[in-house]
């Protein structure tokens, strides 16, 4: 998935192309499951054993190819599988038992579905004869997850296990990636079967289109060179297609501006002069405005998410739309496309490069000179920035920006959800693909720590930082124990403002500063308007981290910031947690309020940009 990680292209799943002669051997269904995981190339499984899945854990102990990481909660297993997949480009794997073990995977499965992340979740189920009887720890996990998986399987015949595992990995990793669930009855794991590999996958209803139609490519190229104010609107599909190199060639060939969504950060270098930043509710003013005033949205692997479009009927009112996506269901779902293109983003962009060059050779070349005059003016006038914190206090933006500057663009950054997520997207520079991991579609608090754990497990030689909030951190920090015990030395920066920061920001702006239930460090009598006295925060994250086998550090003063970050960077034998005590009233800007038009973007509080035209 990345140019610096040894990983397959989307669609190159070992399950579909397993080499070698036919292998047959008598074994249990559980042994067949582990052998199948080895055959598809799974090297890491995150999970927790329990009664229904327990038969699989016995042969797992003997595997020399599959590493099992015992997590502390099944949600952690699912997010770790997602982080592993996002960082490596391979299919992530998590495992849980029936009932509550399986239902604890629902949140990370939904998260992976929204963000198109390839994972396979394997769950145990009660014995086949007990299914439907409300047996102990029975849950219809296939029924529960049907709306949030690409596909799911209920296996009651042990002979089916190799085929199902092969198909699950193929479905998860090809086309538009996503989660697949495999639910296996306990008696199928215990029964004797004949293991056969390689297997023939037979999925007659599953034929993802990867090669785009040549006519649509030609039409898109003609529209691009005819446009005066185009924008390359780039989404996570380009990242998942491993098309970063092709995107850069297309951008530099055409000279068109580029915006990258929250899920696509890093697929095009932030430092590139054609990059306008991230669009959306908290996107940069140039990126949001360029989309609004463009005459052509050249949309690649993006889905016109509501956080990007704002009020949909006022989004990019003058723009025609080229929309390329591997999932035909996304094209026209939110915005009609003038030129729809179904195909893998890498193949689409490669063909577009050829078609655009052919237009150039025929004497047709877009002139974006006037467009760039405006774009550069907006970039100069409305750069990303932030207000300094009160004297002696840390601003959260300063902390995150400095982490990015000192750690560098080779590291992987995983963010939770909220203000710190937006600041991390704004103030860390992403130059390479697969270096920014976050929960974009579902907005799952608690994502950062387990996702960072999964990323570090998959890329052990890469520095991995979780940028987390104090609210998010309290949801899944138990996975630091997993990290400590399994030699997964991630770094965690807790941006501790003592509150649920994004909710507090909305309460400040829209609820007359009535801070109902957003204070995290004090009881209900606290009105939320005053910061806590130093030393009164509950819990003490430093003590908590030390108790979980990590190094706990704290930073409260700006003059200590660099030294503390560097100290954390020098510790690589165990996880490190830094409790950054930051200014509680910092806000995320720019901002488009929910349900409003992108034309109403605020560059800062009460600061409406002036674009010098009738759309202001």
C-alpha positions as CSV (number, residue, x, y, z in Angstrom):
1,X,0.0,0.0,0.0
2,X,2.9,2.3,0.5
3,X,6.0,2.9,-1.6
4,X,8.2,2.2,1.4
5,X,6.4,-0.9,2.7
6,X,6.7,-4.4,1.2
7,X,3.0,-5.1,0.6
8,X,0.8,-6.3,-2.2
9,X,-1.3,-4.2,-4.4
10,X,-5.0,-4.3,-3.8
11,X,-6.4,-7.4,-5.3
12,X,-3.2,-9.4,-5.1
13,X,-4.4,-11.7,-2.3
14,X,-2.5,-15.0,-1.7
15,X,-5.9,-16.8,-1.3
16,X,-6.7,-16.3,-5.0
17,X,-3.3,-17.4,-6.4
18,X,-1.9,-19.9,-3.9
19,X,0.9,-21.8,-5.7
20,X,2.0,-25.4,-5.4
21,X,0.4,-28.8,-5.7
22,X,-2.9,-29.9,-4.2
23,X,-2.4,-30.7,-0.5
24,X,-4.7,-33.1,1.4
25,X,-4.4,-34.1,5.0
26,X,-6.7,-35.3,7.8
27,X,-7.0,-32.9,10.7
28,X,-9.6,-31.1,12.9
29,X,-11.5,-28.1,11.6
30,X,-9.5,-26.0,14.1
31,X,-6.3,-27.2,12.6
32,X,-7.7,-26.5,9.1
33,X,-8.5,-23.0,10.2
34,X,-4.9,-22.3,11.3
35,X,-3.5,-24.0,8.2
36,X,-5.7,-21.9,6.0
37,X,-4.6,-18.6,7.7
38,X,-1.0,-19.7,7.1
39,X,-1.9,-20.4,3.4
40,X,-3.4,-17.0,2.8
41,X,-0.3,-15.3,4.3
42,X,-1.8,-14.1,7.6
43,X,1.1,-13.5,9.9
44,X,-0.6,-11.6,12.8
45,X,-3.9,-12.2,14.6
46,X,-5.3,-10.0,17.4
47,X,-7.7,-11.7,19.7
48,X,-9.0,-13.2,22.9
49,X,-9.9,-16.9,23.4
50,X,-13.3,-18.1,24.8
51,X,-15.4,-21.2,24.9
52,X,-16.7,-21.3,21.3
53,X,-13.4,-20.3,19.6
54,X,-11.2,-22.2,22.1
55,X,-10.6,-25.3,19.8
56,X,-8.8,-22.9,17.3
57,X,-6.4,-21.7,20.0
58,X,-4.9,-25.1,20.6
59,X,-3.4,-25.5,17.1
60,X,-2.6,-21.8,17.0
61,X,-0.1,-22.4,19.7
62,X,1.8,-24.7,17.4
63,X,1.9,-22.4,14.4
64,X,5.3,-21.0,13.5
65,X,3.9,-18.6,10.9
66,X,1.0,-16.9,12.6
67,X,1.7,-14.7,15.6
68,X,-1.3,-14.2,18.0
69,X,-1.4,-11.1,20.1
70,X,-3.6,-11.4,23.2
71,X,-5.5,-8.1,23.5
72,X,-7.4,-6.9,26.6
73,X,-10.7,-6.2,24.8
74,X,-12.1,-7.4,21.6
75,X,-12.7,-3.8,20.4
76,X,-8.9,-3.4,20.7
77,X,-8.4,-6.5,18.5
78,X,-10.6,-5.1,15.8
79,X,-9.0,-1.6,15.8
80,X,-5.5,-3.3,15.9
81,X,-6.4,-5.3,12.8
82,X,-7.5,-2.1,11.1
83,X,-4.3,-0.3,12.1
84,X,-2.3,-3.2,10.8
85,X,-4.1,-3.2,7.5
86,X,-3.9,0.6,7.0
87,X,-0.1,0.6,7.8
88,X,0.9,-2.5,5.7
89,X,-1.7,-2.8,2.9
90,X,-2.3,-6.4,3.9
91,X,-5.6,-7.8,5.3
92,X,-5.8,-7.5,9.1
93,X,-7.1,-10.3,11.2
94,X,-8.9,-10.4,14.5
95,X,-10.5,-13.3,16.4
96,X,-13.1,-13.5,19.2
97,X,-15.4,-16.0,20.8
98,X,-19.2,-16.1,20.5
99,X,-21.7,-13.8,22.2
100,X,-20.2,-10.8,23.8
101,X,-16.8,-11.5,22.3
102,X,-18.3,-11.3,18.8
103,X,-20.5,-8.3,19.6
104,X,-17.5,-6.4,21.0
105,X,-16.1,-6.6,17.5
106,X,-19.1,-4.7,16.0
107,X,-17.7,-1.2,16.5
108,X,-14.3,-1.9,14.8
109,X,-16.1,-3.8,12.0
110,X,-18.4,-0.9,11.4
111,X,-15.4,1.4,11.5
112,X,-13.5,-0.6,8.9
113,X,-16.6,-0.8,6.7
114,X,-17.0,3.0,6.7
115,X,-13.3,3.6,5.9
116,X,-13.0,0.7,3.4
117,X,-10.3,-1.2,5.4
118,X,-9.6,-4.9,4.6
119,X,-10.0,-7.0,7.7
120,X,-11.2,-10.5,8.4
121,X,-12.9,-11.1,11.7
122,X,-13.1,-14.7,12.8
123,X,-15.6,-15.6,15.5
124,X,-16.6,-18.8,17.3
125,X,-20.2,-19.8,17.4
126,X,-22.2,-22.2,19.5
127,X,-22.5,-25.7,18.3
128,X,-24.5,-26.0,15.1
129,X,-27.4,-27.9,16.7
130,X,-27.7,-25.2,19.3
131,X,-27.9,-22.2,16.9
132,X,-31.2,-20.5,17.2
133,X,-32.0,-21.9,20.7
134,X,-30.6,-19.0,22.7
135,X,-27.8,-21.1,23.9
136,X,-25.2,-19.7,26.4
137,X,-23.2,-17.0,24.7
138,X,-25.1,-17.3,21.4
139,X,-25.4,-14.2,19.3
140,X,-26.4,-14.0,15.6
141,X,-23.3,-12.1,14.7
142,X,-23.8,-12.7,11.0
143,X,-27.2,-11.1,11.2
144,X,-25.9,-8.3,13.4
145,X,-23.0,-7.4,11.1
146,X,-24.8,-8.0,7.7
147,X,-25.2,-4.2,7.1
148,X,-21.5,-3.4,8.1
149,X,-19.6,-6.1,6.2
150,X,-18.8,-6.7,2.6
151,X,-19.8,-10.3,3.2
152,X,-20.1,-12.8,6.1
153,X,-20.0,-16.5,6.4
154,X,-21.5,-19.0,8.9
155,X,-19.5,-22.2,8.8
156,X,-21.0,-25.4,10.1
157,X,-19.2,-27.9,7.9
158,X,-15.5,-28.3,8.7
159,X,-14.7,-29.2,5.1
160,X,-15.7,-25.6,4.1
161,X,-13.2,-23.9,6.2
162,X,-10.3,-23.6,3.7
163,X,-12.6,-22.3,0.9
164,X,-14.3,-19.8,3.2
165,X,-11.1,-18.4,4.5
166,X,-9.7,-18.1,1.0
167,X,-12.8,-16.3,-0.2
168,X,-13.0,-14.1,2.9
169,X,-9.5,-12.8,2.3
170,X,-10.1,-12.4,-1.4
171,X,-13.3,-10.4,-0.8
172,X,-11.8,-8.2,1.9
173,X,-8.7,-7.3,-0.1
174,X,-10.1,-6.8,-3.6
175,X,-12.4,-4.3,-5.2
176,X,-13.4,-1.7,-2.6
177,X,-11.7,-3.1,0.5
178,X,-13.7,-3.8,3.6
179,X,-14.4,-6.2,6.5
180,X,-15.5,-9.8,6.1
181,X,-16.8,-11.9,9.0
182,X,-16.3,-15.7,9.3
183,X,-18.4,-17.2,12.1
184,X,-17.5,-20.9,12.8
185,X,-19.6,-23.3,14.9
186,X,-17.7,-24.9,17.7
187,X,-18.5,-28.5,16.5
188,X,-17.1,-27.6,13.1
189,X,-13.8,-26.7,14.7
190,X,-13.8,-29.9,16.8
191,X,-14.8,-32.3,14.0
192,X,-12.3,-34.2,11.8
193,X,-12.0,-33.1,8.2
194,X,-9.7,-33.5,5.1
195,X,-7.8,-30.3,4.5
196,X,-7.4,-29.4,0.9
197,X,-5.3,-26.6,-0.4
198,X,-5.0,-24.7,-2.8
199,X,-8.7,-24.1,-3.1
200,X,-10.8,-22.8,-6.0
201,X,-12.7,-19.7,-5.1
202,X,-16.1,-19.5,-6.7
203,X,-17.7,-16.1,-6.4
204,X,-19.9,-15.7,-9.5
205,X,-21.6,-12.6,-8.1
206,X,-18.4,-10.9,-7.1
207,X,-16.6,-9.3,-10.1
208,X,-15.1,-6.0,-9.2
209,X,-14.4,-3.8,-12.2
210,X,-10.9,-2.5,-12.1
211,X,-10.2,-1.5,-15.7
212,X,-12.0,1.8,-16.6
213,X,-13.9,2.3,-19.8
214,X,-11.7,4.0,-22.5
215,X,-14.5,6.3,-23.7
216,X,-15.1,7.7,-20.2
217,X,-11.4,8.3,-19.7
218,X,-11.2,10.2,-23.0
219,X,-14.2,12.3,-22.0
220,X,-12.7,13.1,-18.6
221,X,-9.4,14.2,-20.1
222,X,-11.3,16.5,-22.5
223,X,-13.2,18.1,-19.7
224,X,-10.0,18.6,-17.7
225,X,-8.1,20.4,-20.4
226,X,-11.2,22.5,-21.2
227,X,-11.8,23.6,-17.6
228,X,-10.5,26.9,-16.3
229,X,-10.9,26.2,-12.6
230,X,-10.5,22.4,-12.0
231,X,-9.7,20.7,-8.7
232,X,-8.3,17.2,-8.3
233,X,-10.5,16.1,-5.4
234,X,-8.7,13.0,-4.0
235,X,-10.1,10.5,-1.5
236,X,-8.9,7.4,0.3
237,X,-9.5,5.2,-2.7
238,X,-6.4,6.5,-4.3
239,X,-4.4,5.6,-1.2
240,X,-5.9,2.1,-1.1
241,X,-5.1,1.6,-4.7
242,X,-1.4,2.3,-4.1
243,X,-1.7,5.1,-6.7
244,X,0.4,7.8,-5.0
245,X,3.0,7.9,-7.7
246,X,0.4,8.0,-10.5
247,X,-1.5,10.8,-8.8
248,X,1.6,12.9,-8.6
249,X,2.4,12.4,-12.3
250,X,-1.2,13.4,-13.2
251,X,-1.1,16.5,-11.0
252,X,2.2,17.7,-12.3
253,X,1.3,16.9,-15.9
254,X,-1.9,19.0,-15.7
255,X,-0.8,21.7,-13.2
256,X,-4.2,21.4,-11.5
257,X,-4.6,22.0,-7.7
258,X,-5.1,19.0,-5.4
259,X,-7.1,18.6,-2.3
260,X,-6.8,15.4,-0.2
261,X,-9.6,14.3,2.1
262,X,-9.1,13.3,5.7
263,X,-8.7,9.6,4.6
264,X,-6.2,10.5,1.9
265,X,-3.7,12.5,3.8
266,X,-0.2,11.5,2.7
267,X,-1.2,10.2,-0.8
268,X,0.0,13.6,-2.2
269,X,2.8,15.4,-0.3
270,X,1.5,18.2,1.9
271,X,4.5,20.3,1.0
272,X,3.9,20.1,-2.8
273,X,3.1,23.6,-4.2
274,X,0.0,22.2,-5.9
275,X,-1.5,20.9,-2.7
276,X,-4.2,23.1,-1.2
277,X,-4.8,21.0,1.9
278,X,-7.7,19.1,3.3
279,X,-11.3,20.0,2.4
280,X,-14.2,19.7,4.8
281,X,-15.7,20.9,8.0
282,X,-12.3,21.7,9.4
283,X,-10.4,21.9,6.1
284,X,-8.2,24.7,5.0
285,X,-9.8,27.8,3.6
286,X,-8.1,27.4,0.2
287,X,-9.2,23.8,-0.2
288,X,-12.8,24.4,0.8
289,X,-13.1,27.5,-1.3
290,X,-11.4,26.0,-4.3
291,X,-14.1,23.3,-4.4
292,X,-16.8,25.8,-4.0
293,X,-15.6,28.0,-6.8
294,X,-14.3,25.4,-9.2
295,X,-15.8,24.6,-12.6
296,X,-14.7,21.0,-12.6
297,X,-14.5,18.5,-9.7
298,X,-12.1,15.8,-10.9
299,X,-13.0,13.3,-8.2
300,X,-10.8,10.3,-7.6
301,X,-11.6,7.7,-5.0
302,X,-13.7,10.1,-2.9
303,X,-17.4,9.7,-2.0
304,X,-18.8,13.3,-1.5
305,X,-19.0,12.7,2.3
306,X,-21.2,15.2,4.1
307,X,-18.3,16.5,6.1
308,X,-16.7,17.5,2.8
309,X,-19.7,18.9,1.1
310,X,-21.4,20.7,3.9
311,X,-25.0,21.5,2.8
312,X,-25.1,19.3,-0.3
313,X,-27.4,21.5,-2.5
314,X,-25.0,24.4,-2.2
315,X,-21.8,22.4,-2.7
316,X,-19.6,23.4,-5.7
317,X,-22.6,25.0,-7.5
318,X,-20.7,25.9,-10.7
319,X,-18.8,22.6,-11.1
320,X,-19.2,19.7,-13.5
321,X,-18.2,16.4,-12.0
322,X,-15.9,13.6,-13.1
323,X,-16.3,10.9,-10.6
324,X,-14.0,7.8,-10.6
325,X,-14.5,5.1,-8.0
326,X,-14.1,1.3,-7.8
327,X,-17.5,1.1,-6.2
328,X,-20.3,1.9,-8.7
329,X,-22.7,2.5,-5.8
330,X,-20.8,5.6,-4.8
331,X,-21.1,7.3,-8.2
332,X,-24.1,9.5,-8.3
333,X,-25.1,8.6,-4.7
334,X,-24.7,12.2,-3.4
335,X,-23.8,14.2,-6.4
336,X,-24.7,13.4,-10.0
337,X,-21.6,12.7,-12.2
338,X,-21.2,14.2,-15.7
339,X,-18.6,11.6,-16.4
340,X,-18.8,8.5,-14.3
341,X,-15.8,6.2,-14.3
342,X,-15.8,2.8,-12.6
343,X,-12.4,1.3,-11.9
344,X,-9.4,0.9,-9.7
345,X,-7.9,4.3,-9.0
346,X,-4.4,3.2,-10.1
347,X,-5.6,2.0,-13.4
348,X,-7.9,5.0,-13.8
349,X,-5.2,7.5,-13.2
350,X,-2.7,5.7,-15.3
351,X,-5.1,5.8,-18.2
352,X,-5.9,9.4,-17.6
353,X,-2.2,10.3,-17.8
354,X,-2.1,8.8,-21.3
355,X,-5.4,10.5,-22.3
356,X,-4.3,13.9,-21.1
357,X,-1.0,13.7,-22.8
358,X,-2.9,12.8,-26.0
359,X,-4.9,16.0,-25.6
360,X,-1.7,18.0,-25.1
361,X,-0.3,16.4,-28.2
362,X,-3.4,17.5,-30.1
363,X,-2.9,21.1,-29.0
364,X,-5.5,21.1,-26.3
365,X,-4.1,22.2,-22.9
366,X,-5.8,23.8,-20.0
367,X,-4.8,27.3,-19.0
368,X,-5.1,27.6,-15.2
369,X,-3.1,30.8,-14.8
370,X,-5.9,33.0,-13.5
371,X,-7.1,30.2,-11.3
372,X,-3.7,29.9,-9.6
373,X,-3.6,33.6,-9.1
374,X,-6.7,33.3,-6.9
375,X,-5.6,30.1,-5.2
376,X,-2.2,31.5,-4.3
377,X,-3.9,34.6,-2.9
378,X,-6.1,32.5,-0.7
379,X,-3.1,30.4,0.4
380,X,-1.2,33.6,1.4
381,X,-4.2,35.2,3.1
382,X,-5.7,32.3,5.0
383,X,-2.9,29.9,6.1
384,X,-3.6,27.4,8.9
385,X,-2.7,28.9,12.2
386,X,-3.7,29.1,15.8
387,X,-3.9,31.5,18.8
388,X,-1.1,31.2,21.3
389,X,-2.1,29.8,24.7
390,X,-2.1,32.1,27.8
391,X,1.3,32.8,29.2
392,X,2.9,29.7,30.6
393,X,0.4,27.2,29.1
394,X,0.7,24.8,26.3
395,X,-1.5,25.1,23.2
396,X,-2.6,21.7,21.8
397,X,-1.8,22.8,18.3
398,X,1.8,23.7,19.3
399,X,2.3,20.3,21.0
400,X,1.1,18.3,17.9
401,X,2.9,20.5,15.4
402,X,6.2,20.1,17.4
403,X,5.7,16.3,17.6
404,X,5.4,16.3,13.8
405,X,8.5,18.5,13.3
406,X,10.7,16.5,15.7
407,X,9.5,13.0,14.8
408,X,9.3,13.6,11.1
409,X,7.4,12.4,8.1
410,X,8.7,8.8,8.1
411,X,6.7,8.0,11.2
412,X,3.1,6.7,11.4
413,X,0.6,8.8,13.2
414,X,-2.7,7.3,14.5
415,X,-5.3,9.7,15.9
416,X,-8.3,9.3,18.0
417,X,-11.5,11.3,17.3
418,X,-12.2,14.9,18.1
419,X,-10.2,18.2,18.3
420,X,-6.8,16.4,18.5
421,X,-7.7,14.4,15.4
422,X,-8.3,17.6,13.4
423,X,-5.2,19.3,14.8
424,X,-3.2,16.3,13.9
425,X,-4.5,16.4,10.4
426,X,-3.7,20.1,10.1
427,X,-0.4,20.6,11.9
428,X,1.6,17.4,11.1
429,X,3.0,17.3,7.6
430,X,2.2,14.1,5.7
431,X,4.6,13.4,2.9
432,X,4.1,9.7,2.3
433,X,1.1,7.3,2.0
434,X,0.1,5.1,5.0
435,X,1.6,7.4,7.6
436,X,-1.8,8.8,8.8
437,X,-4.3,6.5,10.4
438,X,-7.7,7.7,11.8
439,X,-11.3,6.8,12.1
440,X,-12.9,9.0,9.4
441,X,-16.3,7.7,8.6
442,X,-17.5,6.3,12.0
443,X,-15.6,8.7,14.1
444,X,-14.7,6.1,16.7
445,X,-13.4,7.3,20.0
446,X,-10.8,4.9,21.4
447,X,-9.4,4.1,17.9
448,X,-5.9,5.5,18.3
449,X,-4.1,3.3,20.9
450,X,-5.1,-0.1,19.4
451,X,-4.7,1.1,15.8
452,X,-1.2,2.3,16.7
453,X,-0.5,-1.1,18.3
454,X,-1.6,-2.8,15.1
455,X,0.4,-0.5,12.9
456,X,3.6,-1.1,15.0
457,X,3.0,-4.9,15.0
458,X,2.8,-4.7,11.2
459,X,5.7,-2.2,10.7
460,X,8.0,-2.9,13.7
461,X,10.9,-0.8,12.3
462,X,8.7,2.3,11.9
463,X,8.2,4.8,14.7
464,X,4.5,4.9,15.6
465,X,2.7,7.7,17.5
466,X,-0.8,7.7,18.8
467,X,-2.2,11.3,19.0
468,X,-5.0,10.8,21.5
469,X,-7.4,12.9,23.6
470,X,-7.9,12.4,27.2
471,X,-11.5,11.2,26.5
472,X,-10.5,8.8,23.8
473,X,-7.6,7.5,25.8
474,X,-9.8,6.5,28.7
475,X,-11.8,4.2,26.3
476,X,-9.0,1.8,25.2
477,X,-5.8,2.5,27.1
478,X,-5.8,-1.0,28.5
479,X,-4.2,-2.1,25.2
480,X,-1.0,-0.5,26.5
481,X,-0.7,-3.6,28.6
482,X,-0.8,-5.6,25.4
483,X,1.9,-3.4,23.9
484,X,4.1,-3.7,27.0
485,X,3.8,-7.5,27.1
486,X,4.3,-8.0,23.4
487,X,7.3,-5.7,22.7
488,X,5.2,-3.1,20.8
489,X,6.8,0.2,21.8
490,X,4.4,2.8,20.5
491,X,4.4,6.4,21.7
492,X,1.2,8.0,22.9
493,X,0.7,11.7,23.1
494,X,-2.4,12.4,25.3
495,X,-3.7,15.9,24.5
496,X,-5.2,16.5,27.9
497,X,-7.5,19.4,28.1
498,X,-9.7,17.9,30.9
499,X,-12.8,17.6,28.7
500,X,-14.5,16.1,25.7
501,X,-12.9,18.9,23.6
502,X,-14.9,18.9,20.4
503,X,-18.2,18.6,22.2
504,X,-17.1,21.4,24.5
505,X,-16.3,23.5,21.4
506,X,-19.8,23.1,20.1
507,X,-21.2,23.9,23.6
508,X,-19.1,27.1,23.5
509,X,-20.3,28.1,20.1
510,X,-23.9,26.8,20.0
511,X,-25.0,26.2,23.6
512,X,-24.2,29.4,25.4
513,X,-21.2,27.9,27.2
514,X,-23.3,25.4,29.1
515,X,-20.8,22.6,29.6
516,X,-23.1,19.8,30.3
517,X,-21.2,16.5,31.0
518,X,-18.1,17.3,29.1
519,X,-15.7,17.8,32.1
520,X,-13.6,14.7,32.5
521,X,-11.5,15.5,35.5
522,X,-14.0,16.6,38.1
523,X,-17.5,15.8,39.5
524,X,-20.8,17.1,38.3
525,X,-20.6,20.3,40.4
526,X,-17.8,21.7,38.2
527,X,-19.2,24.2,35.7
528,X,-16.4,23.5,33.1
529,X,-15.5,27.1,32.8
530,X,-12.4,27.0,34.9
531,X,-9.4,24.7,34.4
532,X,-8.6,22.3,37.1
533,X,-6.0,23.0,39.7
534,X,-2.7,21.4,38.9
535,X,-2.4,17.9,40.5
536,X,-6.2,17.3,40.7
537,X,-6.7,15.4,37.5
538,X,-8.4,12.0,37.8
539,X,-7.0,9.6,36.6
540,X,-3.3,10.4,36.8
541,X,-2.2,9.3,33.3
542,X,1.4,9.0,34.3
543,X,0.7,6.7,37.2
544,X,-1.8,4.7,35.1
545,X,0.8,4.3,32.3
546,X,3.5,3.2,34.7
547,X,1.1,0.6,36.2
548,X,0.6,-0.8,32.7
549,X,4.3,-1.3,32.0
550,X,4.9,1.9,30.1
551,X,7.1,4.9,30.7
552,X,4.8,7.8,31.8
553,X,5.9,11.4,31.3
554,X,4.1,14.7,31.8
555,X,4.6,18.1,30.1
556,X,2.9,21.2,31.3
557,X,5.1,24.1,30.2
558,X,6.1,25.3,26.8
559,X,9.8,25.4,27.7
560,X,9.8,21.7,28.4
561,X,8.1,20.6,25.2
562,X,11.0,19.7,23.0
563,X,12.9,17.9,25.8
564,X,10.0,15.7,26.7
565,X,9.3,14.7,23.1
566,X,13.0,13.9,22.5
567,X,13.0,11.9,25.8
568,X,10.1,9.8,24.5
569,X,11.8,9.3,21.1
570,X,14.9,7.9,22.8
571,X,12.9,5.1,24.7
572,X,12.3,2.1,22.4
573,X,12.2,-0.9,24.8
574,X,8.6,-0.2,26.0
575,X,5.6,2.0,25.2
576,X,5.8,5.7,26.3
577,X,2.8,7.8,27.3
578,X,3.2,11.6,27.5
579,X,0.4,13.5,29.4
580,X,0.4,16.9,27.7
581,X,-1.6,19.3,29.9
582,X,-2.9,21.8,27.4
583,X,-5.1,25.0,27.3
584,X,-8.7,23.9,27.7
585,X,-10.3,26.6,25.5
586,X,-8.4,26.0,22.3
587,X,-10.7,25.5,19.3
588,X,-10.4,23.9,15.9
589,X,-10.4,26.4,13.0
590,X,-11.3,26.8,10.2
591,X,-14.8,25.5,10.6
592,X,-18.0,25.0,8.6
593,X,-20.8,24.5,11.1
594,X,-22.8,21.3,10.6
595,X,-25.7,21.7,8.1
596,X,-24.5,24.9,6.7
597,X,-23.0,25.8,3.3
598,X,-19.2,25.7,2.7
599,X,-19.7,29.3,1.6
600,X,-20.1,30.1,5.3
601,X,-16.7,28.9,6.3
602,X,-15.0,30.7,9.2
603,X,-11.3,31.1,9.1
604,X,-11.4,31.8,12.8
605,X,-14.0,32.7,15.3
606,X,-16.2,35.5,13.9
607,X,-13.7,35.8,10.9
608,X,-15.5,35.2,7.6
609,X,-13.1,35.2,4.6
610,X,-13.5,37.9,2.0
611,X,-13.1,36.5,-1.5
612,X,-14.1,39.7,-3.3
613,X,-17.0,38.3,-5.1
614,X,-20.8,37.9,-4.8
615,X,-20.4,34.5,-2.9
616,X,-18.9,36.1,0.2
